[in-house]
């Protein structure tokens, strides 16, 4: 008898396994990387820059810019600073009590 495999969606998979503090932390980190990447991409497009041109300005390769925009890297503060300067932005890094929204 052939066993039938059942495919599950992401939402179903999340419901099937409990969300631990560690998983929540990973989701938060991924969300932050995605938001940073999205901000960089949006600003790059506003300025009419290619990934290659942004990379040149920020002393990065085009592929590094692409990975950053896709949320695939954990950036250091010096990298964030170089990107901000290349995008004609000021970088602000802040720490606040948990649960406090920052703008």
LINKAZI-V599615 format. One record per backbone hydrogen bond with DSSP energy under -1.0 kcal/mol. NH is the residue of the N-H (numbers start at 1). CO is the residue of the C=O. Records with the same first field share a line. If there is no record, write none. Layout:
# LINKAZI-V599615
NH->CO + CO
This chain:
# LINKAZI-V599615
13->9
14->10
15->11
16->12
24->20
25->21
26->22
27->23
28->24
29->25
30->26
31->27
32->28
33->29
34->30
35->31
36->32
37->33
38->34
39->35
40->36
41->37
42->38
43->39
44->40
45->41
46->42
47->43
49->44
54->50
55->51
56->52
57->53
58->54
60->55
65->61
66->62
67->63
68->64
69->65
70->66
71->68
72->67
80->76
81->77
82->78
83->79
84->80
85->81
86->82
87->83
88->85
89->84
100->97
